[in-house]
Structures are given as structure tokens and as C-alpha cells.
Amino acid sequence: MGNREKLLDGALQCLLEKGYAATTARDIAAAAGVSLAAINYHFRTTDALLDEALRRALDEWGAELERALTGGPDVADPQERFVAIWDRVIASVAANRSLWTTQFELVTVLGRQASPQSPWAAAQGEAEAALATLFHGIDPAAEPKVARTVGGLYQALLAGVVVQHLVAPERAMSGRDLAFALHTLSRRMWGEQVARQV
């Protein structure tokens, strides 16, 4: 393994153990077992190295999320399937706390530097489409607006549920709580008949 890969591995390790703000160039060099000068040579700045490590963390998180979303038995009933998927996601948050926490650090970094033309905006669109497909089998090519809005809702729910489980897990929503809340909202907004159809 070359020094560039060692630095990326060391930076990712530091991100997961210490967080973005608390990680220094010395921390990364020590974790990677290389000199401080190697950071400058391969990445020019520590921030550039950390940004690249955050991208790698995002890839790992995406793989972990996909495992959580698709890793259980197929359940025919839509409501029970919804509950089962969310319960797997919640279990993943508990089991991989540092990986999930790092995603919020990524959001903070992006909020300070990203523009609408950023490659991260495209990644968000891909995430919306993937969530719509995974939860409801929606084809983004056939129903782009449905995929975007349904996927966007799941993305918003995901962020909120993860925050709850990271900050106050004893008060956080379960999969069944989410199903109950969505059913209650649909009934109050559109009435009993539409709620049954939804």
C-alpha cells in the first residue's frame, strides 16, 4: 500500500474515532505511519485529505445503508415491510454509531462549501431515487417526480430518525412508531378512505 492510500485509511480512522473538527494532520500521519510531509505531497492540504476521506466514509455509509435496507427477509405486507426496514436501519445506527455520526459531519462540511452544481447534489438525487426504489419499488425512469418526492421524504425521515437515535435513543422513533405516525397523518390530512388506499 502506498503512502496516499495509507493517508486515506489513517484519515478515515481518525474521522470515525475523533471526528472531523478534532482531527489534526499529526493524528492522520500517526495513524497512517507516514511523515507529515506526505500529506502535503499527496493532498496539498489536510482539509483536502479529510474531504477525500469523507467521500470514502460516505461510500462505506452507503454500503451499510443498503445492507440495512435490503438485508432482511422479503415481507409481503407493505406496512410490515416498512417497519422491518426501519428497524434494520435503527439497528445499524446502534451498531455503527461512528459511521453514522460522520455523515452529519459531512453535511456540515458541505453546507459551508457546496454549491448547487456540486457533485454532491447529484449524489443526493441518486440517493432519493435509490430510497424510493428500495422502499416501494418505484422506477425513477418511469416516474421521476414520484421517485424524487418519495425518495426525498425518506431522506428527510432518515436524517431525523438517525439524529434521534444518536442523541436520545430512549425517546427515538421505532419502525412501528413511524408507520403509526404516517398512517395518522394521512388519515388526518386526507380522510379515512384515502388513508386506507395509501
C-alpha positions as CSV (number, residue, x, y, z in Angstrom):
1,M,0.0,0.0,0.0
2,G,1.4,3.4,-1.0
3,N,1.5,6.5,1.3
4,R,-1.5,8.0,-0.4
5,E,-3.7,5.0,0.5
6,K,-2.2,4.9,4.0
7,L,-3.1,8.5,4.5
8,L,-6.6,7.9,3.3
9,D,-7.0,5.0,5.6
10,G,-5.5,6.9,8.5
11,A,-7.7,9.9,7.9
12,L,-10.8,7.7,7.8
13,Q,-9.8,6.0,11.0
14,C,-9.4,9.4,12.7
15,L,-12.7,10.7,11.3
16,L,-14.5,7.7,12.8
17,E,-12.7,7.8,16.1
18,K,-12.3,11.6,16.7
19,G,-14.5,13.4,14.2
20,Y,-13.7,15.9,11.5
21,A,-13.1,19.0,13.7
22,A,-10.9,17.2,16.2
23,T,-8.6,15.5,13.7
24,T,-5.2,17.1,13.1
25,A,-2.6,16.5,10.5
26,R,-0.4,14.9,13.2
27,D,-3.2,12.5,14.1
28,I,-3.5,11.4,10.5
29,A,0.2,11.0,9.9
30,A,0.5,8.9,13.1
31,A,-2.5,6.7,12.2
32,A,-1.0,6.2,8.7
33,G,2.5,5.6,9.9
34,V,3.9,8.2,7.5
35,S,5.5,11.7,7.8
36,L,3.6,14.9,7.9
37,A,5.3,15.9,4.7
38,A,3.4,13.1,2.9
39,I,0.1,14.9,3.4
40,N,1.4,17.9,1.6
41,Y,2.9,15.8,-1.2
42,H,-0.2,13.8,-1.9
43,F,-3.0,16.1,-1.0
44,R,-1.5,19.6,-0.6
45,T,-3.7,20.3,2.5
46,T,-5.1,18.4,5.4
47,D,-8.6,19.7,4.5
48,A,-8.3,18.2,1.0
49,L,-7.2,14.8,2.6
50,L,-10.1,15.0,5.1
51,D,-12.6,15.8,2.3
52,E,-11.4,12.7,0.3
53,A,-11.7,10.6,3.5
54,L,-15.2,11.9,4.0
55,R,-16.1,10.8,0.5
56,R,-14.8,7.3,1.4
57,A,-16.8,7.4,4.6
58,L,-19.9,8.3,2.5
59,D,-19.3,5.3,0.3
60,E,-19.0,3.0,3.3
61,W,-22.1,4.5,4.8
62,G,-24.0,4.0,1.5
63,A,-23.0,0.3,1.5
64,E,-24.0,0.0,5.2
65,L,-27.4,1.7,4.5
66,E,-28.0,-0.6,1.5
67,R,-27.3,-3.7,3.7
68,A,-29.8,-2.4,6.3
69,L,-32.4,-1.6,3.7
70,T,-32.2,-4.9,1.8
71,G,-30.7,-7.3,4.3
72,G,-33.8,-8.8,5.8
73,P,-36.4,-11.4,4.6
74,D,-38.9,-10.3,2.0
75,V,-42.1,-9.2,3.7
76,A,-45.3,-9.1,1.5
77,D,-47.4,-6.7,3.7
78,P,-46.3,-3.1,2.9
79,Q,-46.7,-1.9,6.4
80,E,-44.8,-4.7,8.0
81,R,-42.1,-4.3,5.3
82,F,-41.8,-0.6,6.2
83,V,-41.5,-1.4,9.9
84,A,-38.9,-4.1,9.2
85,I,-36.7,-1.9,7.0
86,W,-36.7,0.9,9.6
87,D,-35.9,-1.4,12.4
88,R,-32.9,-2.7,10.5
89,V,-31.8,0.9,9.8
90,I,-32.1,1.7,13.5
91,A,-30.2,-1.4,14.5
92,S,-27.4,-0.3,12.1
93,V,-27.2,3.1,13.8
94,A,-26.7,1.5,17.1
95,A,-24.1,-1.0,15.8
96,N,-22.2,1.5,13.6
97,R,-22.6,4.8,15.6
98,S,-19.3,6.4,14.4
99,L,-20.0,5.8,10.7
100,W,-23.5,7.3,11.0
101,T,-22.2,10.3,13.1
102,T,-19.6,11.0,10.4
103,Q,-22.4,11.6,7.9
104,F,-23.6,14.6,9.8
105,E,-20.1,16.0,9.8
106,L,-20.1,15.6,6.1
107,V,-23.4,17.6,5.9
108,T,-21.7,20.4,8.0
109,V,-18.7,20.5,5.6
110,L,-20.9,20.5,2.5
111,G,-23.2,23.2,4.0
112,R,-20.2,25.5,4.2
113,Q,-18.7,24.9,0.8
114,A,-21.0,23.2,-1.6
115,S,-22.9,24.9,-4.4
116,P,-26.0,23.6,-6.3
117,Q,-23.7,22.5,-9.1
118,S,-21.6,20.4,-6.7
119,P,-21.2,16.6,-7.4
120,W,-22.8,16.1,-4.0
121,A,-26.1,17.4,-5.4
122,A,-26.1,14.6,-8.0
123,A,-25.3,12.2,-5.2
124,Q,-28.4,13.4,-3.3
125,G,-30.6,12.8,-6.4
126,E,-29.2,9.3,-6.7
127,A,-29.9,8.7,-3.0
128,E,-33.5,9.8,-3.4
129,A,-34.0,7.5,-6.4
130,A,-32.5,4.6,-4.5
131,L,-34.6,5.1,-1.4
132,A,-37.8,5.3,-3.5
133,T,-36.9,2.0,-5.3
134,L,-35.8,0.2,-2.1
135,F,-38.9,1.1,0.0
136,H,-41.6,0.9,-2.7
137,G,-40.1,-0.5,-5.9
138,I,-40.6,2.9,-7.7
139,D,-38.8,3.1,-11.1
140,P,-37.2,6.6,-11.3
141,A,-37.0,6.4,-15.1
142,A,-40.8,5.7,-15.4
143,E,-41.9,8.0,-12.5
144,P,-39.2,10.7,-11.9
145,K,-41.4,13.1,-9.9
146,V,-42.7,10.3,-7.7
147,A,-39.2,8.9,-7.1
148,R,-37.8,12.3,-6.3
149,T,-40.6,13.3,-3.8
150,V,-41.0,9.9,-2.2
151,G,-37.2,9.4,-2.0
152,G,-36.8,12.9,-0.7
153,L,-39.4,12.2,2.1
154,Y,-37.5,9.1,3.1
155,Q,-34.2,11.0,3.0
156,A,-35.7,13.6,5.4
157,L,-37.1,10.9,7.6
158,L,-33.8,9.1,7.7
159,A,-31.9,12.2,8.8
160,G,-34.3,12.9,11.6
161,V,-34.6,9.3,12.8
162,V,-30.8,8.9,12.9
163,V,-30.5,12.2,14.9
164,Q,-33.0,10.9,17.4
165,H,-31.1,7.6,17.8
166,L,-27.7,9.3,18.1
167,V,-28.8,11.9,20.6
168,A,-31.6,10.4,22.7
169,P,-32.2,6.8,21.8
170,E,-34.6,6.2,24.7
171,R,-37.0,8.7,23.1
172,A,-36.4,7.8,19.5
173,M,-38.9,6.5,17.0
174,S,-39.1,2.8,16.2
175,G,-40.2,1.4,12.8
176,R,-43.7,0.8,14.2
177,D,-43.8,4.4,15.6
178,L,-43.0,5.8,12.1
179,A,-45.7,3.6,10.5
180,F,-48.3,4.7,13.0
181,A,-47.3,8.4,12.6
182,L,-47.5,8.3,8.8
183,H,-50.9,6.5,8.9
184,T,-52.2,9.0,11.4
185,L,-51.1,12.0,9.3
186,S,-52.5,10.6,6.1
187,R,-55.9,9.9,7.9
188,R,-56.0,13.5,9.3
189,M,-54.9,15.1,6.0
190,W,-57.0,13.1,3.5
191,G,-59.6,11.2,5.5
192,E,-60.2,7.6,6.3
193,Q,-60.9,6.4,2.8
194,V,-57.7,7.8,1.2
195,A,-55.7,6.7,4.2
196,R,-56.8,3.1,3.6
197,Q,-55.7,3.3,0.0
198,V,-52.3,4.8,0.9
